[in-house]
């Protein structure tokens, strides 16, 4: 399929941010967006890049009623010499397809989606910020647009990609966060939507996150829905614990998101010859280890922060300090390794980075 491009007229072009230290996250979008339509029986058609604009949706569009929506989150990075890189972009579209299947939505061709993404990023390449730690955030999204109120999968969909510059996640260095172990609310039950990147999971997480924030915590750590016993993931990150000489993360049993950063960390840790386990981890085991001093580090992994060290875990009213409240050695080593691959500063033995400009 040929991707048609309609460039923004000079009067449609937006002012680019001048102070990259004030970029923040998720408020600024570039001049263009990619769109593509789907109709049952016809498949994906009319791929195009157009000036960024508001969508026009029928109030009966099925996404607004039954939540058929999937999305992704990834980034493009600018190296010191001005080169542009993507990191594991195809893997994001493969994950998007798995999410789509779970909520009865059509799959996209991941190679075509990467091609569309590259075209969009290159068209708006002057928007990719230059300061250390900044990047271009990419949000591929798919929604059900058929106007219909009977409950069934829709017959028509829109796939679009919007992009925008985002600030450095860590402005004052990598500060460890405080997390609250959530034992009242749950995010996702086995057999549910937990492993899909779809709106319902985020709606389900908001109240717990707000209540935790009011108590001074950055994120909640979710436990399994049935027993409130096994560690799952935190708000928008997968979780890793270093207990003795073992690095542990929860297995992909269906209720957590299969993070791309999670997979990168597992592969790097194994390559470094350390003991890496994907296994069920009881919250009591974490708390015991914290008490005994064998919990050496805890950290979250995700596209936004890469590695987010945890300095305190609070469970049932008790605070447990991790790694003396500082960033652990492995957390820092992993952060440096992944970031230097993403920004083209180091060789990439895994073939994760793609230079696109
Ligand atoms: N879990 C959830 C619920 C998330 O939203 C994210 C962010 N996409 C992650 C984990 C981390 O995934 P990734 O490493 O692919 O960003």
Boltz pocket constraint, residues with backbone or C-beta under 6 A from the ligand:
constraints:
  - pocket:
      binder: B
      contacts: [[A, 73], [A, 233], [A, 234], [A, 235], [A, 236], [A, 237], [A, 238], [A, 257], [A, 258], [A, 259], [A, 260], [A, 261], [A, 262], [A, 301], [A, 302], [A, 303], [A, 304]]
      max_distance: 6.0
